[in-house]
Amino acid sequence: MAATADDARRVNEQIAEALRRDIESGKLKAGDKLPSVRAIAGRFGVAVGTATKAVQLLTKWGQVRPDSTRGYRVSAQPAASAQEEPSPEFVAIMREIESMRESVNRLDERLRGLEERGQSG
């Protein structure tokens, strides 16, 4: 994959996506050492700083983790069939939204009742 500057995404994002595909396809497996930043820069024909930003993105995404002996290792990947549980914050927000929907529905019913009484009176 040749990263192109005219792509809508930044070059470092393109590189991170390509490396993520390598991880997800099994080309790079959990526990494998990620190629060095210099090797990544050479593979994609970019500056070392750009490759570093790509690795930082992979770290942010949880795809790789820093290795204590320098460099990065591929993080353990959850089984493809395993569904991620929603966060407690997400569950709370969804409950609040449902409560708001119920309130709006009750208000709508009351408004219809008032409109019907106004038209008949």
Secondary structure as UniProt FT lines:
FT   TURN            5..6
FT   HELIX           11..25
FT   TURN            30..31
FT   HELIX           37..44
FT   HELIX           48..60
FT   TURN            61..62
FT   STRAND          64..66
FT   TURN            68..69
FT   STRAND          72..74
FT   TURN            80..81
FT   HELIX           88..120
//
